[in-house]
Amino acid sequence: MLTMNYRYRIYPNITQEQSLFEWIDVCRVAYNYGLREIKDWCNSRKCLVDRCSISHEYIMAADSPFPSEVKQLNALPNAKKVFPRLGEVPSQVLQQAIKQLHRGWEGFQKIGHGFPRFKKYGQFKSLLFPQFKESPVIGLNIKLPKLGLIPINLHRPIPSGFVVKQIRIINKADIWYASINIQCDVNVPDPIPHGHPIGVDVGLEKFLATSDGVLVKSPKFLKVMQSKLKLLQSRLSRKKKRSKNYQKQRIKVARLHHTIDNTRKDFHFKQAHALCDAGDMVFMEDLDYRTLAKGMLGKQMLDAGFGQFRTISKYVSWKRGKFFGEVSARGTSIECPECGAEVRKDLSVRVHHCHSCNYTTDRDVASGQVIRNRGIELISTAGHVGIQNAYADGLPGTGETQSRSKSKPRKGVTRKTKK
């Protein structure tokens, strides 16, 4: 089963937009009410054996069941009679808010995520329509329950053979999007290793450096627009909270952040396609960028978005039939790509020069070549690993590109012996 998500811009009118905002707020209230029931049930079982803190927790019977997902979903029909506001929202959309809560609860229980939090006004920003009897995309409009037809910017058509399964309506900086989930009953095999390999090393000074010698300068998306963002945020701080002028200025700040995010994502997609154009196998480091973002260069790390770039590169490689692999990042900056010797250097030294084999190149390019070598060793058989570099000329499907990745014998020992 092949599942994909296409995101389109939609343009609801004033009445439809007001209904969407009202539905989002109702779903937020239902989410918070369900979370309140879960917290009360948990707090009622945290008190001491001989007494209860009646000022903080409700006193519940010991045999009262946990407010599970099924129990809260079954309580919605009766709740609509008491609170008619709940009946304005399509029933399945309201049910998805409760299911979203329990997905967060299961993540807390099984995976170790944080305890679900209450959603303030404005923090609940999407609605999920889980199923449709027929395709809701009609021409240049999208048809939603209780809303009717909404104009949509269908900048790319839905592929033939795919069926629309569900639609999520998203509000970002007062801009409406429709994320359409489509499925097709086909099995797509994963790409196999073949062709010309490329190692990619990412960094702050140069956004990426490939093993072929391609260097891409870091665009620094946030730094370019930081002065304008600072001006808008200073104006926002002088507005009276919850006033109309405050809301107008808040939207301006949010839209600038949204522009930075879209610019960064567009750059990542273009670079991922450029890597797939240059080679048939792409290898990157297996790093935890969330940990690196907590250091003193965290702002620059988050601005570059290396984790998002790796995810996008993996998706684009799969979509274009290219092989994508992740290798260990340990020691890629101190290993010589030609002889494997250990060449230690400070961060200020931007040129790699090996004293064993006299190989000289850019520091980041050398790291990319080490990543490429490790990727080839990772996918090669045991007979290809050893004295010689395991380049792609021994793999199937490399007859046409053999000259680009011809293997060469190593000079000297593979690694210095430690005394």
C-alpha positions in Angstrom: 0.0 0.0 0.0 1.5 3.3 -1.1 0.4 6.3 1.0 1.3 9.9 0.2 0.3 13.4 1.4 -0.2 16.4 -0.9 -0.7 19.8 0.6 -2.7 22.5 -1.2 -3.7 26.1 -0.4 -7.4 26.6 0.1 -9.5 29.8 0.1 -12.6 29.6 2.3 -15.0 32.5 2.3 -15.8 34.5 5.5 -18.7 32.2 6.6 -16.7 29.0 6.0 -13.7 30.5 7.8 -15.8 31.4 10.8 -17.2 27.9 10.9 -13.7 26.4 10.7 -12.5 28.6 13.6 -15.6 27.6 15.6 -15.0 23.9 14.9 -11.4 24.1 15.9 -12.3 25.7 19.2 -15.0 23.1 19.9 -12.5 20.3 19.2 -10.0 22.0 21.5 -12.6 22.2 24.3 -13.4 18.5 23.9 -9.7 17.6 23.9 -9.2 19.5 27.1 -12.3 18.0 28.8 -11.1 14.5 27.9 -7.6 15.3 29.3 -9.2 16.7 32.5 -11.0 13.4 33.0 -7.7 11.5 32.6 -5.8 13.8 35.0 -8.6 13.5 37.6 -8.6 9.8 37.4 -4.7 9.7 37.8 -4.7 12.2 40.7 -7.4 10.2 42.6 -4.9 7.3 42.7 -1.9 9.3 43.9 -3.1 10.2 47.4 -2.0 8.4 50.6 -3.6 5.2 51.8 -5.1 6.6 55.0 -6.3 10.0 53.8 -7.0 12.1 50.6 -6.2 15.7 49.7 -9.8 16.9 49.1 -8.5 20.4 48.2 -6.6 19.1 45.1 -8.1 15.8 44.0 -11.5 14.4 43.5 -12.5 11.5 45.6 -13.3 8.6 43.2 -14.3 5.1 43.9 -11.5 2.5 43.7 -13.3 0.5 41.1 -14.1 3.5 38.8 -12.8 2.6 35.3 -10.2 4.5 33.5 -11.7 7.1 31.0 -10.5 5.1 27.9 -10.9 6.2 24.3 -14.0 4.0 23.8 -15.7 5.3 26.9 -15.1 8.9 26.0 -16.2 8.4 22.4 -19.4 6.7 23.6 -20.1 9.6 25.9 -20.2 12.1 23.0 -23.9 11.6 21.9 -25.1 12.3 25.4 -22.7 15.3 25.7 -24.2 16.8 22.5 -27.6 16.9 24.2 -26.2 18.8 27.2 -23.9 21.0 25.1 -25.6 21.7 21.7 -22.4 23.5 20.6 -20.8 20.0 20.1 -23.4 19.2 17.5 -22.2 21.9 15.2 -19.0 20.0 14.4 -19.2 16.9 12.1 -19.3 13.8 14.4 -16.2 12.1 12.9 -14.2 15.3 13.2 -15.1 15.6 16.9 -14.2 12.0 17.4 -10.7 12.6 15.9 -10.0 15.1 18.6 -10.5 12.5 21.3 -8.5 10.0 19.3 -5.7 12.5 19.1 -5.7 12.8 22.8 -5.4 9.1 23.4 -2.6 8.8 20.8 -0.7 11.3 23.0 -1.6 9.3 26.1 -0.3 6.1 24.5 2.9 7.9 23.5 3.3 8.9 27.1 2.7 5.4 28.4 4.6 3.2 25.9 7.2 5.4 24.2 8.0 7.8 27.0 6.8 11.1 25.6 5.7 13.9 27.9 2.3 13.9 29.6 -0.4 15.4 27.2 -0.9 19.1 27.9 -4.0 21.3 27.8 -4.5 23.3 24.6 -4.8 27.0 25.0 -6.8 29.2 22.6 -4.9 29.2 19.3 -2.8 26.1 20.0 -5.3 23.7 18.3 -4.8 24.4 14.6 -6.1 21.5 12.5 -9.2 19.4 11.8 -9.2 15.9 10.4 -11.9 14.6 8.1 -11.2 10.8 8.3 -13.2 9.3 5.4 -15.3 10.1 2.3 -17.8 8.2 0.3 -16.5 9.7 -2.9 -13.7 11.9 -3.9 -14.0 15.4 -2.3 -11.9 17.0 -5.0 -14.3 18.4 -7.6 -12.6 20.4 -10.3 -10.9 23.3 -8.6 -12.9 22.9 -5.4 -12.9 20.7 -2.4 -16.2 19.5 -0.9 -16.3 19.2 2.9 -19.2 18.2 5.2 -21.4 21.1 6.4 -19.1 23.5 4.5 -19.8 22.9 0.9 -17.3 23.7 -1.9 -14.1 25.5 -1.0 -11.7 26.8 -3.8 -8.4 25.0 -3.8 -5.1 25.8 -5.6 -4.6 22.4 -7.2 -1.1 23.1 -8.4 -0.4 19.5 -9.1 -3.2 17.0 -10.0 -3.8 13.9 -7.9 -2.2 10.9 -9.7 -4.5 8.4 -11.4 -5.1 5.3 -9.5 -4.9 7.0 -6.1 -7.9 7.3 -3.8 -8.4 10.2 -1.3 -8.6 8.6 2.2 -8.7 11.6 4.5 -8.1 15.4 4.6 -6.6 17.5 7.3 -7.5 21.2 7.3 -4.6 23.2 8.7 -4.4 26.9 9.7 -0.9 28.4 9.7 -0.6 32.2 10.2 -4.2 32.7 9.1 -3.4 30.8 5.9 -5.5 27.7 5.2 -4.1 24.5 3.8 -5.6 21.1 3.0 -3.3 18.1 3.5 -4.8 15.4 1.3 -3.9 11.8 2.2 -4.0 9.6 -0.9 -3.5 5.8 -1.2 -2.9 3.3 -4.0 -2.9 -0.4 -3.7 0.5 -1.1 -5.1 3.8 -2.3 -3.6 6.9 -0.2 -4.4 10.2 -2.0 -3.7 13.0 -0.1 -2.0 15.8 1.1 -4.3 18.8 -1.2 -4.4 22.4 0.0 -4.4 23.6 0.8 -7.8 25.5 3.4 -9.8 27.7 6.4 -8.7 28.0 6.9 -4.9 28.0 10.3 -3.2 28.9 11.1 0.4 27.4 14.3 1.9 28.8 16.2 4.8 26.8 19.0 6.3 28.1 21.9 8.4 27.5 25.5 9.4 30.2 27.2 7.4 29.2 25.2 4.2 25.7 23.8 4.2 26.9 20.7 2.5 30.0 19.3 0.8 29.9 16.2 -1.4 32.6 13.6 -2.2 32.6 14.9 -5.8 33.9 18.3 -4.6 30.6 20.3 -4.7 30.4 22.9 -2.0 27.1 24.7 -1.2 27.2 27.9 0.9 24.8 28.0 3.9 22.0 30.5 3.1 21.2 31.3 6.8 17.5 31.8 6.4 16.8 33.2 9.8 19.8 35.5 9.9 18.8 37.2 6.7 15.3 38.1 8.0 16.3 38.6 11.6 16.3 42.4 11.5 12.8 42.5 10.0 11.6 39.9 12.5 13.1 41.9 15.4 11.3 45.0 14.2 7.9 43.2 14.0 8.4 41.6 17.4 9.3 44.9 19.1 6.1 46.4 17.7 4.1 43.4 18.9 5.5 43.8 22.5 4.1 47.4 22.6 0.5 46.3 21.7 -2.1 45.7 24.3 -2.7 42.0 24.6 -5.9 40.5 23.2 -6.6 43.8 21.3 -7.4 43.9 17.6 -4.1 45.6 16.8 -2.3 42.9 18.8 -3.9 40.2 16.7 -3.0 42.0 13.5 0.7 42.4 14.5 0.8 38.8 15.8 -0.3 37.6 12.4 2.5 39.6 10.7 5.1 37.9 12.9 3.6 34.5 12.3 3.6 35.0 8.5 7.3 36.0 8.6 8.1 32.9 10.5 6.0 30.9 8.0 8.0 32.5 5.1 11.3 31.5 6.7 10.0 28.0 7.1 8.8 27.7 3.5 12.1 29.2 2.2 14.1 26.7 4.2 12.0 23.7 3.0 12.2 24.8 -0.6 16.0 25.1 -0.4 16.1 21.6 1.1 14.0 20.1 -1.6 16.1 21.7 -4.4 19.4 20.5 -2.8 18.0 17.0 -2.4 17.0 16.8 -6.1 20.5 18.2 -7.0 22.1 15.3 -5.1 19.9 12.8 -6.9 20.9 14.3 -10.2 24.6 14.0 -9.4 24.6 10.4 -8.3 22.7 7.1 -7.8 23.5 6.5 -4.1 23.4 9.1 -1.4 25.1 8.6 2.0 24.8 10.9 5.0 25.9 10.8 8.7 23.7 9.2 11.3 23.7 12.1 13.8 21.2 13.2 16.4 20.8 16.8 15.5 18.4 17.4 18.4 21.3 17.0 20.8 23.6 19.2 18.8 20.9 21.9 18.8 21.2 22.2 22.5 24.8 23.6 22.4 26.0 27.1 22.1 25.5 26.9 18.3 21.9 25.7 18.7 20.4 28.7 16.9 22.5 28.2 13.8 21.8 24.4 13.9 18.1 25.0 14.0 18.3 27.6 11.3 20.0 25.2 9.0 17.5 22.4 9.7 19.9 19.5 9.1 17.4 16.9 10.4 14.7 18.1 8.0 17.2 18.1 5.2 18.1 14.5 5.9 14.5 13.4 6.0 13.7 15.2 2.7 16.8 13.7 1.1 15.7 10.3 2.1 12.1 10.8 0.7 13.4 12.4 -2.6 15.9 9.5 -3.1 13.1 6.9 -2.6 10.8 8.8 -4.9 13.4 9.0 -7.7 14.7 5.4 -7.3 18.0 6.4 -5.7 19.6 4.5 -2.8 19.9 6.4 0.5 22.0 5.2 3.4 23.2 6.5 6.8 26.7 5.7 8.1 28.4 6.2 11.4 29.7 9.8 12.0 32.5 8.8 14.4 35.8 10.2 13.2 34.8 11.3 9.7 36.7 14.6 10.1 40.0 13.1 11.1 40.2 10.0 8.8 42.0 10.2 5.5 39.8 9.1 2.7 42.8 7.8 0.7 44.9 5.8 3.1 42.7 5.7 6.2 45.3 7.3 8.5 44.2 9.5 11.4 44.9 13.1 10.7 43.9 15.3 13.7 43.4 19.0 13.1 41.7 21.9 14.8 38.4 23.3 13.7 40.0 26.4 12.3 42.0 24.3 9.8 39.8 24.0 6.7 42.2 22.0 4.6 42.9 18.3 4.9 46.5 17.3 4.4 47.6 13.7 5.1 51.2 13.2 6.1 51.1 9.5 5.2 50.0 9.7 1.6 50.2 13.5 0.9 46.6 13.7 0.0 45.3 17.3 0.1 41.8 18.6 -0.3 39.1 20.6 1.4 38.3 19.4 4.9 34.6 19.1 4.2 35.1 17.3 0.9 37.4 14.8 2.6 34.7 14.1 5.2 32.2 13.6 2.4 34.7 11.1 0.8 35.0 9.2 4.1 31.2 9.1 4.4 31.1 7.7 0.8 33.7 5.1 1.6 31.9 4.0 4.7 28.6 3.8 2.8 30.1 1.6 0.1 31.6 -0.7 2.8 28.3 -0.9 4.5 26.4 -2.2 1.4 29.3 -4.3 0.0 30.0 -7.9 0.7 32.9 -9.0 2.9 35.1 -9.6 0.0 35.0 -6.0 -1.0 36.2 -4.7 2.4 39.9 -4.7 3.2 43.0 -3.4 1.7 41.2 -1.7 -1.2 38.5 1.0 -1.2 35.1 -0.6 -1.9 33.9 1.8 -4.6 30.8 1.2 -6.7 32.5 -0.4 -9.7 31.8 -3.9 -8.3 28.1 -3.4 -7.8 25.4 -4.3 -10.3 24.2 -1.7 -12.7 27.4 0.4 -12.7 28.7 -0.4 -16.2 27.9 3.1 -17.6 29.3 5.1 -14.7 32.4 3.0 -13.9 34.8 5.7 -14.9 33.3 8.1 -12.4 33.9 5.8 -9.4 36.9 3.7 -10.3 38.5 2.1 -7.3 42.1 2.7 -6.5 44.5 0.7 -4.3 45.3 2.2 -0.9 48.8 3.5 -0.2 50.3 2.3 3.0 48.5 0.8 6.0 44.8 1.3 6.5 45.1 2.8 9.9 48.0 3.7 12.3 48.5 1.2 15.0 47.9 2.5 18.5 50.8 2.0 20.9 
